[in-house]
Amino acid sequence: MSGKELFQVYCAVCHGTDAHGKGPAAVALKTAPPDLTLLAKKSGGKFPLMRVSQVIQGDVVVISHGTREMPIYGDMFRDIRRDEAFVKLRVSLLTGYIESIQLK
């Protein structure tokens, strides 16, 4: 699967197909999902590659979320296939896609 396809399957329900944070499940969350197209802008113009990768994989808990509402995709991908290369590839594809949709 491509990063875009992974995003549509795993992320769009909360973040929206356009990644602006308005997916159909967003209204049910305590904290609105962020607009993923603004991550670079909010980080001084540089895409926070490691942070995004760590959040997707579940290595970082976003404190403002309180309890973790976002699924830990590293664990979910491990459930699909017990292969760290597979997990890292999927996380990398997702991160790369999110980087590619950053607004200038």
N, C-alpha and C positions, 0 to 999 in steps of 0.2 A: 504494500500500500504506500501511496505517497503521503507526504506530510499533510497536504490539504485533505486527502481522504481520511486520514487518521483524525484530523481536527473535526471533520464533519461527523464522524462516528462517535468520538469520545468527548468533544468539547462544546460543540455547537448547541447542545441542549441547554446549557447554562450561558455560554458566552455569545450565542447567536451565530448564524451562518456567516455573518459579516464580521464577527469577533468584537462587536461594539458593546457586548455585555447585556444584550437584551434577548437572550434565548427564551424559549417557552417555559423552562423551569426556573428562570431567574426570580420570578415573583415569589416563589416558595422559599427562597433563601433568606437568612437573617441579614446578610450583607450582600449588596448587589455585586455581581461579578464585575471585574474591571474591564474597561475597554482595552483589549489587548493590542489594538493598533496604536496606542499612545505610550507604550512602555519605553521606547527610546526617547521620546520627547520628555517624559517625566524623569528620565535618568540623564538629563543634560545632553541629549542628542546621541548618546551611545546606547545601543541595545544591550541590556543586562543578560547576556547569554548564559553565564553560569547560574545566576539566580533563577532564571526562567527554567532552565534544565533541572535545577534542584527542586523547585516547586512542583514541577510535573512529576518527577521521580518520587517525591515525598520526603526528600532529605531536609526540607525547610518547612516549618510551620509558620504560616502568616498569622502573626499575633492578633491583628485586627479581626480575623475571622472567628476568634474564640475557638470553639472546638472545630476541628477540621471538617468543613463541608465538602471541599473538593476531594474527589477520590484520589487515592495514591496510585497513580498509573504505573509506577515501577512495580508495585506488588501485583497489580492487575495483569500487567504484561508477563510477569513471572508465572502467574497462574496459567497463562496461555501456553507458555513454553519455558521450562526451567533452563534458560540459556541466557547468561548475562550479555552476550554479544547481541542477541535478539532484543533484549530490553533496552540496551544502550542505543541501538539503531533506531528503534521506535521513538525513544525520547529525543534523539538527535533530529529525526525527521520532523517531529512536532515542533521542536524548538526552532529549527530552520524555517519552517513554514511561518511561524509567528514572527520571526525576524523579517521575513520577506513581505509581510503586510503592514509594516510600520509606516505611519504617515510621516511625511517630511515636514 
